[in-house]
Amino acid sequence: MAAKTPAAKNLAATDPLEDLRLLWDSGVSWVHSHWLAIAIAVGAGLAIYFLLSMIRSFALKRALAAPGQFTLTHIVGRVLHKTKSTVLAIIAIRLVASYAQPPAIIMATVQFVFTVAVVLQVAIWAREIIIGLIQRRAADGHNETLANAMGIIRLLISVALFAIAAIVILDNMGVNVTGLVAGLGIGGIAIGLAAQGIFSDLFASLSIIFDRPFRVGETIKYDTSTATVERIGLKSTRLRSLNGELLVISNTNLLGKEITNFANLHRRRITFRIGVIYQTTPAMLRDLPALLQAQVEAGGHEFIRSSFLSFGPSSLDFELLFDVFSDDFDVVAAARTDIGIRLFEAMAAEGYEFAYPTQTTFTAAPDGTMIMPYAESSKAKPSATKAAKPA
């Protein structure tokens, strides 16, 4: 009979049935020799499992009973709700396994299962915490844009976290994950470059949700357009202009320019520029700021200042500033109209005259002497003629 080759010897040495039989024999021998330690370990493991389960149940009830949604307590409740009973059992087994002094292969198996379970559970916890904090930061559970984006956000977060968990598990198994990490990095860069425009608008949308430069229903000024925000989408935002046109602007372009938000203004400052004629007396000019202040205060608004501004081409210019305390622009417009009419009535009653653009033309003769810019009257002509006749 021919002798076995080295390869055949190695194959025989790694026979699965033989390994299984050896494992069974070592397990039986371990149970017979350490039955008391195993019993104690099992009892301690059950006690630890029930203790962890009670702690989870108690904390979960307290978290769910707390008022409010998307609070830190609510997020803790979501995390506890995602804690699996199987993971608690594996943790209990790992804590008492070394006391029973199991064979090396059983201890290695327990350690491997423990690592896989804990890594996956941590990934689930991290996903719930991140998503909960995102919803808490948005501070609006009924936000339509956030509701539409949550599916994509959950998918991206889940893929990233479980990819990291898989790498950690493979690394604990002794697999060289350097090439895998490099491949995932290159693949992520390629996908990011291919969908650059889509991700740019998506992240701009999330920036609007979290940073909240404006909200639906608020009036903003974008570039040269003043409009009301109707909807914030994943790719674009819809604005309704003052003239009624619908403006659809990509989120990236919208955040790329200066935005003026007219919402939540507890006060609006109104400025009037008032010009009076140059024939106004100095005493009336000195009294004018007090007159303007009195009319503003009579209208129930806060007077800021009134002062002489400049010598205009056709007027002596004064400036009036006052504040109207209201968030409603219609109320502000009505207040501006009321104060304007009050000022007109009061100044007219005191004899002030409003200036308007005027020009005076002077005409010169060819020799440079000033002449009348209009024809002489018919009554003056005979007198001039008689004066010109010789005596």
C-alpha angles and dihedrals in degrees: 000000000000118000119252116260120236090254091055090049091052091048091052090047091055097046106148093215091053091048090049091050091049090049090051093048092048090048094050091047090049093050092050093048099040104030094129094050089047091052092050091047092050091050092048091047092053091048092050091047094051091045092052091046091052092049091050093048093048094047091045093053092049092048095048092046093056114103122245136043127257091013121140089258090052091051091051089052091053091050092050091047089057092052106111122223089222090061091051090052092050091049090052091049092050092050094055100031096091092053091062091053096225123190116279094253092053092047091049090051092050091048092050094049090046092052093049093047096046094046093050091045091051089051090053091048092049091050093052092046094049094045091045092051090048091053091044091051091051087052092198118092091186096053105135095207092049091048090053093045097046093079091056093041092051091048094050093046093046093049092048096046097044091045088056090046091052091050091050092049093048091048090053089051089058096254116146102242098177093099091044092052091048091049093050090049093051091045091051091051092049093050091046093052093045093051097033095129094047094047091045092058091041093054090044088054091051089048090055090049096048102033092038102204085167140355137213111288096025124119116235138173114230117184101312097337127093112200146146120253110243103170138000110210134184093259107017143017123228119220129186111215124217089256092054101256119139112235117199112194128175113244093237093055091043093058092041093075137050114280124200114202115203095188126106093023104154089188135025121205116220124196126200124190110203124189124194128187123269090243090071111119120244091243091056090048090054091050096047099083091053090049091052092048092051092054093049092050091045087057090056098249134122114264114218106176145316122200146151109279112182150322102265127200091257105008150037102248126216128184125218124191126182138156129235114204105219140105092210113090091203089060090049092051091050090050092051090051092048094050092046092055092045090053092049092050095046095046092047090051091052093050100255117150122208115231124234129187110286134170132196118206122205120195124207130200120236089266091054099255117135116252133186112276091217139047118276118252120264091244092058095051099069091048090051091048094050090048090054095055117096119249 
